[in-house]
Amino acid sequence: MQTHFTEQQLADPQVRTSEKILRTCVHCGFCTATCPTYVLLGDELDSPRGRIYLIKQMLEEGRPADERTVKHLDRCLSCLSCMTTCPSGVDYMHLIDHAREHVHDTYRRPFADRALRQVLKLVLPRPWLFRTALIGAWFGRPFGRFLPARLGAMLRLAPASLPGPSPLDRPQVLPAEGVRRKRVALLNGCAQRVLDTEINESTIRLLRRHGCEVVIARGAGCCGALTHHMGDAKDSHGWARRNIDAWSRVMADGGLDAVVINTSGCGTTVKDYGHMLAQDPAYAGKAKTIAAMAKDVTELMAELGLQRPVRATAMRVAYHSACSMQHGQQIRAEPKALLKEAGFEVVEPGESHLCCGSAGTYNLLQPEIAGQLRDRKVANLERTRPDVIATGNIGCMTQIQGGTAVPLIHTATLLDWMTGGPCPRALHGTPHDRSSEPPAPPATPGPDNARELSAA
């Protein structure tokens, strides 16, 4: 693609990077066939190629974003399916990130949109505030159908019940069972530890059982993805710096072999910290180091090797590969191979490359499109006649569960169960319930085998 940026514009490192990305695009259109919004809407401007034209025009002219451009950029899920498809290697992820920052800095949204985004940025990354909001949403659920689309979508996505806070989310060091093979930090996240405490608990059991000392670092929290995809670089980079500082302290106090992440949307962002903070002289080097250490839990488990299952199962598992897993991190084989090693029959749905519509806050900001994508995803999953659906991303779990009665269980939770952990809560009371079997070791370690992290 031919570009016409001035020398003055190209002096900006972000513009210079985006100009190189734009020049890589050859207009081939392969991306349109795998773009969820183009498949649904059939509008060229709701395809990656169309959005690339809009971004090019906006950045070249150096003008504020306009309503038309914002409309079509907002409809992008950042699923990155186009990057998997693109034969030219167009780095669409960093291009759309730059465009969203430009929109955030130059476009004044309508009041209702602006207010909703501010609420999401304030509430979702802070577990205590998110928990409070969900409790309030429970009382408002009966009135959801009378509210505007976005507010109604928020209430519909709110769970009917919440688990209590997990003691494993506080800063601490949990020793490996047996010989220590690795020392890892686990990102316990923000929304996930409110919506489903079982995921972090089962991940910790799984890692410890396979020889990992697990550190929950003081000061680590939201990865920054939620605000990053809204274009708020100041906020998202602030979250990234907090995590980098927290894990750097762990590295200085005993070393660190990996930063383990069990939410693929977060993993894609943490692995991009080196790019996000490349222009920050105080953090560029540390960000690059942390990004190189980040691993999805299934990546690390594939490296460690799964222990022989202690239970037999004939369960049929439909594996949903989150977009951030298969497109953002290019992790495809490991989760399925691990589930098969654990004894499950693994099946994949049709159109597995298409997004479920969750995409961070997309299902709250674009509920109509997200709903159509969810229904399409659920139909494909249910055609495989699964006993359970497995995935590695809490956003996908929440989104898909809203359209099906088939239990949604995290991949790590299933692996933990088969190698000695308790039966997943979603299966309690079903024919697959193994709760009558000898219980696994307690999830919460006692004072003899765990130590709190110091305030330092």
Residue pairs with C-beta under 8 A, 6 or more apart in sequence:
1 22
1 23
1 24
1 25
1 26
1 27
1 52
1 56
2 23
3 19
3 22
3 23
3 56
3 60
4 60
5 15
5 19
5 59
5 60
9 15
9 59
9 60
9 62
10 16
10 19
13 278
13 279
14 98
14 101
14 279
15 59
15 98
17 94
17 98
18 55
18 59
18 94
18 95
18 98
18 99
21 90
21 91
21 92
21 94
21 95
22 52
22 55
22 56
22 95
24 88
24 89
24 90
24 91
25 49
25 52
25 88
25 90
26 88
27 49
28 87
28 88
29 47
29 49
30 85
30 86
30 87
31 47
31 48
31 49
31 81
31 82
31 85
31 86
31 90
31 92
32 38
32 44
32 47
32 48
32 49
33 39
33 85
34 81
34 82
34 84
34 85
34 353
34 354
35 46
35 47
35 48
35 81
35 82
36 77
36 79
36 81
36 354
36 355
36 357
36 373
37 43
37 46
37 47
37 75
37 76
37 77
37 369
38 44
38 46
38 47
38 48
38 50
39 354
40 369
40 372
40 373
41 75
41 369
43 50
43 72
44 50
45 51
45 53
45 54
45 72
46 72
46 75
48 76
48 82
48 86
48 90
48 92
50 72
51 72
51 73
51 76
51 96
51 99
52 90
52 92
52 95
54 68
54 69
54 72
54 73
55 69
55 73
55 95
55 96
55 98
55 99
57 69
58 65
58 66
58 69
58 99
58 102
59 98
59 99
59 102
63 106
64 106
64 107
65 73
65 102
65 103
65 106
65 107
66 107
69 103
70 103
70 107
70 109
73 96
73 99
73 100
73 103
74 365
74 366
75 366
75 369
76 96
77 323
77 355
77 357
77 359
77 362
77 373
78 93
78 96
78 229
78 359
78 360
79 323
79 327
79 354
79 355
79 359
80 92
80 93
80 323
80 324
80 327
80 328
81 323
81 327
81 353
81 354
81 355
82 90
82 92
83 90
83 91
83 92
83 93
83 327
84 326
84 327
84 330
84 353
86 92
93 272
93 328
94 275
97 228
97 229
97 231
99 231
100 229
100 230
100 231
101 231
101 233
102 231
103 231
104 230
104 231
104 232
104 233
105 231
108 114
109 117
112 148
116 150
116 364
116 365
117 230
117 365
120 226
120 230
120 361
120 364
120 365
121 226
121 227
121 230
121 232
121 235
122 129
123 129
123 130
123 133
124 130
124 190
124 191
124 222
124 226
124 361
125 190
125 191
125 221
125 222
125 226
125 227
125 239
126 190
126 222
127 165
127 169
127 190
127 191
127 193
127 194
127 221
130 190
130 191
130 194
131 162
131 165
131 194
134 158
134 159
134 162
134 194
135 162
137 154
137 155
137 158
138 158
138 160
140 155
141 155
141 156
141 158
141 160
143 155
144 151
144 152
144 155
144 156
145 152
146 152
147 155
149 367
149 368
150 364
150 365
150 367
152 367
153 363
153 364
153 367
153 370
153 371
154 364
156 402
157 363
157 364
157 398
157 399
157 402
159 195
159 398
162 194
162 195
163 196
163 197
163 198
164 197
165 193
165 197
166 193
166 197
166 200
166 201
166 443
167 444
168 174
168 188
168 197
168 200
168 201
168 204
168 216
168 443
168 444
169 188
169 193
169 197
169 200
169 216
170 216
170 452
171 216
171 217
171 218
171 219
171 452
171 453
172 215
172 216
172 450
172 451
172 452
172 453
173 213
173 214
173 215
173 216
173 450
173 451
173 453
174 204
174 208
174 213
174 214
174 215
174 216
174 445
174 449
174 450
175 208
175 213
175 445
175 449
175 450
176 182
176 208
176 211
176 212
176 213
176 214
177 208
177 209
177 211
178 211
179 211
180 211
180 212
180 213
181 210
181 211
181 212
181 304
182 211
182 212
182 213
182 257
182 258
182 300
182 304
183 212
183 213
183 215
183 254
183 255
183 256
183 257
184 207
184 212
184 213
184 214
184 215
184 256
184 257
184 258
184 259
184 260
184 300
185 214
185 215
185 216
185 217
185 220
185 246
185 247
185 250
185 256
185 258
185 259
185 260
186 200
186 203
186 204
186 207
186 214
186 215
186 216
186 259
186 260
186 261
186 262
187 220
187 223
187 243
187 259
187 260
187 261
187 262
187 263
187 266
187 270
188 200
188 216
188 220
188 221
189 200
189 221
189 222
189 223
189 263
189 266
189 394
190 221
190 222
190 226
191 226
191 394
191 395
192 199
192 200
192 262
192 263
192 394
193 200
195 394
195 398
196 394
196 397
196 410
198 410
198 413
198 424
198 425
199 262
199 263
199 394
199 410
199 412
199 413
200 262
201 443
202 410
202 412
202 413
202 415
202 416
202 417
202 421
202 424
203 260
203 262
203 297
203 410
203 412
203 413
203 416
204 214
204 443
205 416
205 420
205 421
205 440
205 441
205 443
206 297
206 301
206 412
206 415
206 416
206 419
206 421
207 214
207 260
207 297
207 300
208 214
209 307
209 416
209 419
209 420
209 421
210 301
210 304
210 305
210 306
210 307
211 304
212 260
212 300
212 304
214 260
215 250
215 256
215 453
216 453
217 246
217 247
217 249
217 250
217 453
218 246
218 249
218 453
218 454
218 455
219 242
219 243
219 245
219 246
219 249
220 242
220 243
220 246
220 247
221 239
221 242
221 243
222 239
223 239
223 240
223 243
223 261
223 266
223 269
223 270
224 235
224 236
224 237
224 238
224 239
224 240
224 243
224 269
224 276
225 236
225 265
225 266
225 268
225 269
225 360
226 236
226 360
226 361
227 235
227 236
227 239
228 236
228 269
228 276
229 359
229 360
229 361
230 361
233 276
236 276
237 276
237 277
237 280
240 269
240 270
240 273
240 276
240 277
240 283
240 287
241 277
241 280
241 283
243 270
243 273
243 290
244 273
244 277
244 283
244 286
244 287
244 290
247 256
247 259
247 290
247 293
248 286
248 290
249 456
250 256
256 293
257 293
258 293
258 294
258 295
258 300
259 270
259 290
259 293
259 294
259 295
260 295
260 296
260 297
260 300
261 267
261 270
261 294
261 295
261 296
261 297
262 296
262 297
262 392
262 410
262 412
263 392
263 393
263 394
263 395
264 296
264 322
264 324
264 325
264 328
264 329
264 331
264 392
264 393
265 322
265 324
265 328
265 360
265 393
265 395
267 294
267 295
267 296
267 324
267 325
267 328
267 329
268 324
268 328
268 329
269 276
270 290
270 291
270 294
271 291
271 294
271 329
272 291
273 287
273 288
273 290
273 291
273 294
274 284
274 287
274 288
274 290
274 291
274 292
275 291
276 287
277 283
277 284
277 287
278 284
278 287
278 288
280 287
295 303
296 325
296 329
296 331
296 334
296 392
297 392
297 411
297 412
298 331
298 334
298 335
298 338
298 392
298 411
298 412
299 331
299 334
301 334
301 338
301 412
301 415
302 334
302 337
302 338
306 338
306 341
306 342
306 415
306 419
307 419
307 420
308 419
309 341
309 342
309 343
309 418
309 419
310 418
310 419
310 420
311 343
311 417
311 418
311 434
311 437
312 343
313 342
313 343
313 344
313 418
313 432
314 345
315 344
315 345
315 387
315 388
315 432
316 344
316 345
316 347
316 384
316 385
316 386
316 387
316 388
317 339
317 344
317 345
317 346
317 347
317 386
317 387
317 388
317 389
317 390
317 414
318 347
318 348
318 349
318 381
318 384
318 386
318 388
318 389
318 390
318 406
319 335
319 336
319 339
319 346
319 347
319 348
319 389
319 390
319 391
319 411
320 349
320 352
320 356
320 377
320 381
320 389
320 390
320 391
320 396
320 400
321 332
321 335
321 348
321 352
321 391
322 356
322 391
322 392
322 393
322 395
322 396
323 355
323 359
324 393
325 331
325 332
325 335
325 392
325 393
326 332
326 352
326 353
327 353
335 390
335 392
335 411
336 346
336 348
338 411
338 415
339 346
339 390
339 411
339 414
339 415
340 346
342 414
342 415
342 418
342 419
343 418
344 390
344 414
344 418
347 384
347 386
348 384
349 377
349 380
349 381
349 383
349 384
350 380
350 383
351 376
351 377
351 380
352 380
354 373
354 376
354 377
355 373
355 377
356 373
356 374
356 377
356 396
356 399
356 400
357 363
357 369
357 370
357 371
357 372
357 373
357 374
357 377
357 399
358 370
358 374
358 393
358 395
358 396
358 398
358 399
358 400
359 370
359 395
360 395
362 369
362 370
363 370
363 371
363 374
363 395
363 399
370 399
374 399
374 400
374 402
374 403
375 403
377 400
377 403
378 400
378 403
378 404
381 389
381 400
381 404
381 406
382 404
382 406
386 406
387 406
387 407
387 432
388 406
388 407
388 408
388 409
388 414
388 426
388 427
388 432
389 400
389 404
389 406
389 407
389 408
389 409
390 408
390 409
390 410
390 411
390 414
391 397
391 400
391 408
391 410
391 411
392 410
392 411
392 412
394 410
396 408
397 408
397 410
400 408
401 408
407 424
407 426
407 427
407 430
408 426
409 424
409 426
409 427
413 421
413 424
414 424
417 423
417 424
417 434
420 440
420 441
421 440
422 434
422 435
422 439
422 440
422 443
423 432
423 433
423 434
423 435
423 437
427 433
427 434
428 435
